[in-house]
């Protein structure tokens, strides 16, 4: 099994990942949803808001407030919950932006998400399968 970054490199050789922001968001949300039992209970609603935003059922204001709540939770509880949970919460934060930040490209954005999410819990195999599913057309053409 390859690493998720290797699959992304393969896609990036032929395609500009910046054109696949929706697919990247779907990837991140599906990863977090698969492992949401690892999120603190009080933070699980923030994942729901991120999902609702992507389907047009939450506003940018709600998304930004949610992101603020997650950062606040990290600053308040970081030492008690430990490095793995903090990493997972930082991965969640990537889904709580309305778009990929302008100072990052999509590859960097998803790469950091993969870094944080895997520091929390090993999900590389799941991520590889998900990339193969979401980016099947691009991988077949690469």
Buried (B, 14 or more C-beta within 10 A) or exposed (E): EEBBBEBBBBBBEEBEBBEBBEBBBBBBBBBBBBBBEBBBEEBEEBBBBBBBBBEEEBEEEBBEBBBEBBBEBBEEBEEEBEEEBBBBBBBBBBBBBEEBEEEBBBBEBBBBBBEBBBBBBEBBEBBBEBBBEBBEEBBEEB
